[in-house]
Amino acid sequence: MSAGGATDAPAAPGEAGRLAAVASLVRGPLVERMGVVGAARSEALLAGFVSLVVGFGLYGVHVARGGFTLDDWLYSSLRANGGGFVDTVRALDDTPVTGGRSLAAFYFAVEHSVFGGHPALHLAWAIVVASAAATAVFLLLRALGLTRPEATVVAVLALLFPASDSTRLWPAAAQGLFTLTVFLAGVLLALTAFRSRGRRALALHAASLACYAVSLVEYEIAIAGVALAGLLYLVRFRGSAVGTRWLLDIGVAVAAVAYVDATTTKSVAGLSRQTERVREIEGGARTLLAHGGIADGAHTVPLPLVAAVVVAAVAAAFLLSPANVFRPLLRRSLVLLGAGIVVTAAAYVSFVGTSDSFYVPTRLGIGNRTNLAAAVGYAIVLPALIAVGVTLVLALVRAGGLGAPVRVAHAVVLAGVVVLAVAWVAADVRSARNWDRAAVLARRTVAAVDATVPKPPAGTTVVAFGVPTETAPLVPVFFASWDLTGALGALWRDDSVFGIPAASAEKGIHCGDRAVEPRGFQWDSYPGARYGRTIFVDVSKRAAVAVGSAAACRSALARMTR
């Protein structure tokens, strides 16, 4: 029997022709459609598998050694002390940390209800979300016509991008990648809808609009992406449906942003401040580009030289002979470079409206979540710059009469991308070690409090001494008014206790007449910890002292800071 199930006896030529014609008419379109869908599904599954392997291969040690950071402690405490899922959502929605974003509160309530107080599960989920985002990037680039190697390079580099590593190392920050993935899913659904007909097309369009709305209401990082989605439609399709669909997208985006503005507590900058923010972000992006995508790296790329190479490449793309085999490669590299710049700029638009200077591309630690969507742009721009430089040189060499095969360009570009990826992996590993050390110190702090302080009465405040606020710039151990508080609330199942990391009071701990007063920018409005309900804990010595008066406070403070 043959592979198709027919007998080995050959059919007559006429009969064979008629059978082939019938098979083509009856099964051709179906087989072709199934083949395309099957190939796409296989490619998607393979991309997802590769993303997971890369993600867990790089961050698997952190999954095992890392822990909760900052907001995670608060969310864990609210889950531990909530009456049920709905109560947890309401409690999360009321916190300043979620900013009144109900869908974000729902996301964190689901995450902490499913994974509980096990940091490793939350960290593993962060890697799954990051891998899903990388897979969505790969599929979108393939849908837009990039080759499999090109799409793979961008997706993997976006997953490795060190200047947004907090989104893989910090569970709370992974929520931003989740919203980005939902947005990318919406774009993929929209592109698929244009290739469909009838009810299926309408259903896919509706699903893509729902994805846009959910993404923007949960976290409006993709606001410019939704506005630019119409350009992607124009790249692949023609007709009046493109304009209609684009208007629907923009309408949903405007409605979602209006809803967010009406229901959240975020501060919106005025026009002059927004102009300043554009300059801040643009300057930070240029610095990050000069550092090769590593926010705290050395100055490795002279930007004037980059600009000169790009200008020369643009000129060469028009002036070189059409017979020059490197001319098409040069033009393609320039197009990808331009697309990457547009993606990077669009990714920062949502941060222009805030007056907070904290959100800039060069911020380290927890602050580099500013680059969570821009990572895709840099993952296009930097390889494209390598390709532009390589193809420009080889094109000029060919124009001078010297020959070089196209595969040389491919090999040199690949080598450059590998060098870039290795540098990024090294930066990711260094960063993960800082986060791991912070997790160790955080666990040691909670263990010291647990070992020295029996479950205290409601309303007790614990001041922890002997633990640093961070292990690297903006990689916190405990440094906020809600992180140690959340850790102790989860430990004792009591949301009335309060924790003060002493080192976070940069102006020190003051023994007032009636209360212990931490001083510093985030403690200015704190009323103080009442005497009789305050305990000092020396984490390194595992010693605790109850503070019942101003005199006792001064005595204990002298011992704790000796």
N, C-alpha and C positions, 0 to 999 in steps of 0.2 A: 504493500500500500504506500502511496505517496503521502507527503505531509498534509495534503489537503483532503485526504480521505478517498480519492478516486482510485480505480484499478490501474494496474500498470499497463494494460493493453491500450495502445494509442487509438484515438478516435480518427475517423475519416476527416480529411481536411475541411470539407464543407460543413460537416457536423460540428467540428471544433470551432469553426468561425461563428456558426449560429449560437453555439453555447456561450462563447465569449461575449457576443453581442448582448444576449439575454442577461448574462451575469453583470455586464457593465450597466445596463439599463436598470436592473432591479436592485443591485447591491452597491453599485459604484458610489453614489452620493453618500449612502449610509456608511460604507466602509471608509470612505475618505474622511467623513466627519468624525467617525469613531477613532480613526488613526490620529487625526489632529488633536482631538480631546485627550486621547490616551497619551500621546507624546507630551502634551502640555502638563497633564497630571503627573506623569513620570518625572518631568523636569522640575515641577514644583516640589514633589516629594524629595527628590535628590537635593534640591537647593535647601530645603528645610533640614534635611539630615546633615548636610555639610555645615550649615550654620550652627546647628546644635553641637556638632563635633568641635568646631572652632571655638564656640563660646565656652563649653565646659572644659575643653582642653586648656584654654587660657585662664579661665576663672574658677576651675574646679577646686583648687586649693583654697581660694577665698570662700567658696560655698561652705567648705568644711570648717574653716578657721574664723570666718568673719562673724559679724553679729549685727544687732540693731544699732541704728544711728539716729539721733535727733528725733524726727517726727515718728519714727517706728516705735519708739518707747511710748509715746503718747497714744498712738493707735492701739498698741497692745494693751495698755491700761484701760482704755475705754471699752475694748472688747471684754477684758477680764471682769470689769465692774458693771457692764451693761446688763440689763434684764433680758435682752433678746436681740435678734438681728435688727428689728425695726428701731429699737431703742439705741442700738449702736450706731445706726445710720444717722439718727437724729442728733446724737451726741457728737459725732464727727462733723456733721453739718454745722453745728454751733461753734466749732473751734475756729480761731483765727487762722490756724494752719491751713485748713482747706479753703479758707476765704469765702465760705458760703456756696461753694460749688457742690450741688447735691449729687451729681453723677460721680464726682471724685469721692465724695463721702461713701457712696454706694460701692464703688470699686474697692476702697480700703476696707469697708465692712465685710465684703465678700472674701477678700484676701485673708484678713485676720480671723474670720470665722472658719475658713477652710484649713489654714495652716497653723492657727493658734499661736502659741508663744515659742515656736521653734524657728529660730533665725535661719537655720540652714535651708528649710523649706521655702522661706521667703526669698532668700538669695538665689536658690535654684529657679524659682519662678521668675526672678529678674532676668536670669540668663535665657530662659524660655521666651520671655517677652522680647528681649533684644534679638534673639535668633529669628523670631517671627517678623520683626521689623526688617531685618536684613533680607529675609526671604521675600517679603513684599517688595522691597527695593529691587531685588533681582528680577522678579516677575514683571514689575512695571517697566523696567529698562528693556526687557525682552519684548514686551508688548509694543514698545516704542521703536523697535528695530535694531537695538544694539545686539552685537554678537554674544554668544554664550561666554567666551572669555572676558569680553569687556564688562558684561553685567556681573560676572563672578568677581572680578577685581573690585568693582565699586561696592558690591554688597559686603564682601569680606573686609575691605578697608573701613567701611562705615561701622562694622561691628568691632573693629580694633581701635578706632579713632581715640587716641588717648585724652584729647581735650574735652571729651564728654563721658569719661569713664565712670563718673558718679552714677550714671543711669544703669550701669551694670553692677556696681559695687554697693549701691545703697537702695534697698527695696522701695522706699518711698519715692525715689526719683524715677524708678522704672515705670511708674504710672504715666509719665510723659511719653515714653516710648510706646506704651500701649495706645495712647491717643493718636500718636503718629501712625501706628500700624492700622488703626481703624480708618484713618484718613486715606492711607494708601490703598486699603481694601476698597474704599469708595471709588477711587480713581480707576482701579482695575474693573470694578463692576460697571462703571460708566463706559469704559472702552469696550467691554464685552457687549453692553447694551446696544451700542452703535452697530455691532455686527449681527444683531438679532432682529427678529421681526415680531409684530403682533403683541400678544399679552406678555410673552417672555421679555421682550424689550422694555415694556412698561414696568414690569416687575423689577427688572434689573436697574432701571433708572431710579425707581422709587427707593430701592435698597441702597443705591449709592448716595442719594440725598439724605437718607437716614444716617448713613455712616458719617457724612460730613457734619450733620447736625450734632450727633453724639460726640464726635471728636471735638468740635468747637465748644460745646457746652461743658464738656469735661475739662478741657484745657485748651485754650485758643491758640495753640502753637502753630496750627496750620492755616491760619486765616488768609495769609497771602497765597498759600498753596491752592486753596479753593478758588480764589480769584483768578489764578493763573491756569486752572485746569482747562479752561477753554482753549488755551494755546495748544495744549496736548491734543485736544479734540481736532483742532485745525491741522495739526501735523499729520494725523492719520485719516481724517475724514473730510468730506465736503458736503454742502447742502444746508438748507435752512434749519434743519434739526440741530445743527451745531450751535447756532446763535440762540435758538430757543432754550436748548439745554444749558448753555452758559448763563443765560439770564436766570434760570431756575436755581442754578448753583449759587449765584451771587445773592439772590433773594433769600435763600436758606442761610447763607453766611451772615447777611445783615441782620436777619431775625435772631440768629443764635448769639451774635455779638451783643445785640441790644438786650437780649435776655440776661446775658452774663453781666453786662454793665448795671442792669437794674437789680440784680440779686446778689452780687458779690461786694466785698468790701475793699477791693483793690483801688489804689490811688491812680488817677489819670493825670498825666502831665499836660501843661499848657503848650501852646504852639511853640513858644520860644524855647521851652525846655525840651520839647521833642526835637527841635533842630539841634540842640546840644547833644541829645541822645544819639542822633544819627552820626554826629562826628565822633562820639565816644565809641560807638559800636564799629564804625568804619575803621577807626584807628586801631581798635583791638583786633579786628579781623585781619588787617594788614600785618600786624605784629605776629599773629598766629600763623599766617601764611609764611612769613619770613622765618619762623621757627620750625617750619616743616610739619605743622600740625601738633606740635608738642608745646603746651602753653608755658612750661618752665624750662624749655630747651634753649640751647645757644642760638645765636643769630646765624642761621645756616644758608639762607637764600637772599642774596642782595636784590632787593626789589627793583632798583633802577636797571639792573642787568636783566631781570625777568621782563620788565617792560620793553627794553630794547629788543630782546629776543622775540617777543610777541609781535612787535611792530614789524620787525624784519620778516617774520613768518607770514604775516598778513600780506606784505608786499610781494613776497616770493610766491604765495599762493595764486596771485594774479599774473605775475610776470614770467614765471617759469613756463617752459614749453609744455604743451599738453602731452607730449611724448615722454616727459619725465615721469617715471613710474612712481616717484615719491610725492608727486603733486597731489593726487587724490588722498593719500594718507595724511599729508600736511593739512589739507582742507578739512578732513574729518576730525583731526585732532583739534583744530581751531574751533570747529563747531561744538565739540564736546567741552572745550574750555569755556566758551561763551555760555553754554547751558549750565555748566557747573557754577559759574559766577552768578547767574540768575537764581539758581536754586539756593545758593548760600545767602544772597541778599534777601530773598523771600523768607528764609528761615528766621531771620532776625526781626522781621517787621513787627511781630507781636510784642517785642520788648521795647520798641520805640515809644510806645504810649505810656509806659510807666516812668515815673520820676525817679525811681530808685537806681542809683549808679552801681548798685551791686551787680546788676545783670549786664556784664560785658564779656566778650569772647575770651579774654585772657584770665578770667577769674579761675582760681584753683579749687580743688576739693569739691565740696558740695556746690560751689558756685559754677562749676563747669557744665551743669545741666543746661545752662544757657545755650550750649552748642548742640543740644540733642538732635535737632532737625538739621542744623547746619553741617553736621558730620557727613551727611549724604553729599552736600555740595563740595566740601573739601575732598571727599573721596573721589569726586569726579575731577576737580580742579588740579590737584597735585599730580595724579597720573597723566592727565592731559598736558600739563606743563612739561613733564618728562618727554612725552610723545612729541610735542611741538619742537622741543630742542633737538631731539634725536633726528627726527625726519627733516628738519630744516638743514642740519649739517649734511646729512646724506643726500638731500636734494641738491644742495649746492655742489657737493662733490660730484654728483652725477652730471650736473650742468657743466662742470669743468672738464668733462670728458673721462672721468674715472668711474668705473662700474662698481656697483655693490648691489647684491640681490635684496629684494624686499624682506626676506626672512632675517637679514641682519638687523633691520630696523626693529622687527618684532622681538628679536632676541635681546637687543640692547634695552628696549623699553621694558621688557619683562624683568630684566636684571635690575633696572632702576626701581621698579615697583617692589621687587623683593627686598631690596635694601631699605626702602621706605617702610615696608611692613615689618621688617625685623626691628627697625628703630622704634616703631610704635609698640611692638610687643614688649620690648625692653622697658619702655616708659610705663606701659600697663602693669608690668610685673612690679616695678618699683613702687608705683602708686598702690597696688593691692597690698603690698607689705605694710605700708603706712596704715591702711584701713584695718588690716589684721591686728596690728599692734594696738590700735584704738579699741578694737573689740576685746582684746585681752584685758586692757586696763579697765574697760567698762565692766566686764564680768567680775574682775577683781574688786572693784568698788562696791558693786551690789553684794558680792559675797562677804565683804568685810562688814557692811552694814547689817546683813542678815545674821552674821556670827556674833555681833556685839550688841545688837539692839533687839530685844524681844518685841513682838508686835506692839506698837505704841498706841496710845489713845487716839481717837479721831482728832484731826486738826493739828497733829504734830508736825514740826518741821525738822528735817535732818540737814545739817550743814556738813558736807564732806570735804575734808582737808587731805592734802598729800597726793592728789591726782591731777595731772596736767589737763588743760582744757582741750588740747589737740596734739596729735603726733606729727603733723605736718600742716602747712597753711590750709585752714578750713577743712581739715580732716578731724572731726571732733571726737573726743571721748565723752565728756559731758560739758556743755558750755552754755546752755540756755535755761530759761525758767521752766521749761516743760519736759526736758528729756530725763533728767534725774528724777523729777516728779513722776513722770510716767513709769520709769523703772521701779520706783518704790511702790507706786499704786498697784502695779501688776504683781509685785512681790507679796504685798500684804493684802491684796484684794480690797483696797481701801482708796477711794478716789479723793479723800479729804486730806491725805498726807501731802507734804510738800518737800521737795528736795532742792537744796541750793549747792551747786558746785562752787566751793569757795574761790577757786582760781578764776572763775568767770567774773568775779567782782574785781575789776581791774583797779578800782580805787580802794579795795580792801573791805574787810568786814568790820563794821563799827558797832560798839556796844552802846546803844542808846539808853535813855532813861527807862524806857518801858519795853523795848524790843531790840532784837538783833537786826542790824540794818546792813545788808550788802549794798555796796555803792558801785555804780557804773551805768553805762548807757542803757542797758536793758533792765536795770533795777531801779531806775529813777522813780517809777510810779508804784513800786512794791511797798506796802505799808509796814513791812518788818515782821519778824517772827517773834511771837509773844514769849516772854519768860515763863518758865514752867511748862511750856509745850515745845521746847527747843532742845535738840541734842546735837552736840558736836561729835563727829567721828573722824579719827585719824586712820585713814585707810591703810597706810604702810605699816603702822604699829598695831592695827586692829584694836584700837582703844576708843571707848565712847565715854562722854561726859555729859550729864544732864545740866542744862543751864537754866537756873531758876531766878537769877537776878543779874543786875549790871555788874556787880562785883565778881560774881561767879563767871560771867561772860568774859571779863577782862583777864581773869586768872586762866581760864581754859584757853582763851585765844592766845595768850602768851606761850602756853605749852604747845599748842597746835602749830604755831608758826615759828617755833624756836629752831 
